[in-house]
């Protein structure tokens, strides 16, 4: 996914959005785990011989907000400005990609002239692998394991793991206090579709990362899974 995005932005950098030329179409940020927001600036200049108006922006996510040079939307030839994006980090972790669509002058509603992307790298303090365990409807209700592993050099204890559904059970197994845990998840009802959210409480010192979520699902096997059966 990352290589595809990088290729797209490399090609897109060769063009301008209806006269607006951007210095970058992709901004990457390495963010500390404890900050609330990060900002990314996209500088541009009107390289055309006529005024250009930014008619609309769409960040596509409530976690991303957009400001343009103090509200200035119309730029004459040679004028420059900045599209500033602010990303609300919430409890995100890992690599997060977000994009802002940009409509210039009379762009069709479904065809923005440009897309700007923010890629934020956030430390993973509490790793879950996998985040979702699945069983096929009518299959064997064998227990599955979600590994909980803490970042190198961090001591974070799992205090509890509670399910929102009575269709599953979850047992916390301590392998190494403050470092390694296994969640043993078992479906109690395999004859009907179901989903449960596992809320994992820890003593992480950063409050927004204290609670983690994993998922347990009983569902119909996919067409690909059915075709792969001997």
PyMOL commands that set and color helices and strands:
alter all, ss='L'
color gray80, all
select helices_A, chain A and resi 2-12+69-71+207-209+223-228
alter helices_A, ss='H'
color red, helices_A
select strands_A, chain A and resi 20-22+26-31+37-46+52-58+64-68+74-75+80-88+94-104+114-122+126-129+132-136+144-150+158-163+168-176+180-187+194-202+211-219
alter strands_A, ss='S'
color yellow, strands_A
deselect
rebuild
show_as cartoon
